Amino acid sequence: MSGRKVPHFKSDEEAAAFLEQDLSDLDFSQFKPSPFEFTPKAAQLNMRLPSSLLEALKSKAKERGIPYTRYIRQLLEHDIAGR
C-alpha cells in the first residue's frame, strides 16, 4: 500500500492544519521511531578530555544526527546495560 507523503511544514500553523484532515491514506513507512526520555536528568557530569577525543565524539554524533552530549550518554547507557 502506497499512500501519500507528509509534506514539509514551514510553520506550526501549517502542521496543525494538516493534522485536522483525514490521515488514513498516509504512507506510514516514512516515519521513524523516536525514543522518548521520561526520566528527568538531575545529575551533571563534567570531565576533561583530550581535544582529539572530543572532536571524534562530535564527529560520530554528527554522523548519527544527534548532539554529542546525547551520543556520550548513549555510549554510557549501552555499556552499563551490557549490550
Sequence and secondary structure as in RCSB ss.txt:
>XXXX:A:sequence
MSGRKVPHFKSDEEAAAFLEQDLSDLDFSQFKPSPFEFTPKAAQLNMRLPSSLLEALKSKAKERGIPYTRYIRQL
LEHDIAGR
>XXXX:A:secstr
   B     SSHHHHHHHHTS  TTB GGG        S           HHHHHHHHHHHHHHTS HHHHHHHH
HHHHHHT 
